[in-house]
Amino acid sequence: MANRAYSTPIHTWAFRIFCTSLPTLLAPIFIALAILWLATPDPVASGNAALALEAVR
């Protein structure tokens, strides 16, 4: 039998920690950006002619 049959290599632990903590840290940032993106007015609907022209281009 192996001495450490149930041990896990450090790179596996690091990968697991990276894959579970990175989305946890980035999710609030992406949610905030999505809310800000939804809060910006549509240039065509807002009546700003210069922005409407740029949006059409």
KAPEJO-V56862 format. One record per pair of residues at least 4 apart in sequence whose ideal C-beta (glycine too) atoms are under 7 Angstrom apart, sorted by the first residue. I is the first residue (numbers start at 0). J is the second residue. D is the distance in whole Angstrom. If there is no record, write none. Layout:
I_J_D / I_J_D
This chain:
0_4_6 / 7_11_5 / 7_12_6 / 9_13_6 / 10_14_6 / 11_15_6 / 12_16_6 / 13_17_6 / 14_18_6 / 15_19_6 / 16_20_6 / 17_21_6 / 19_23_7 / 20_24_6 / 21_25_6 / 22_26_6 / 25_29_6 / 26_30_6 / 27_31_6 / 28_32_6 / 29_33_6 / 30_34_7 / 31_35_6 / 32_36_6 / 33_37_6 / 34_38_6 / 35_39_7 / 40_44_7 / 40_45_4 / 41_45_6 / 42_47_6 / 42_50_3 / 42_51_5 / 42_54_5 / 43_51_5 / 43_54_6 / 47_51_6 / 48_52_6 / 49_53_7 / 50_54_6 / 51_55_7 / 52_56_7
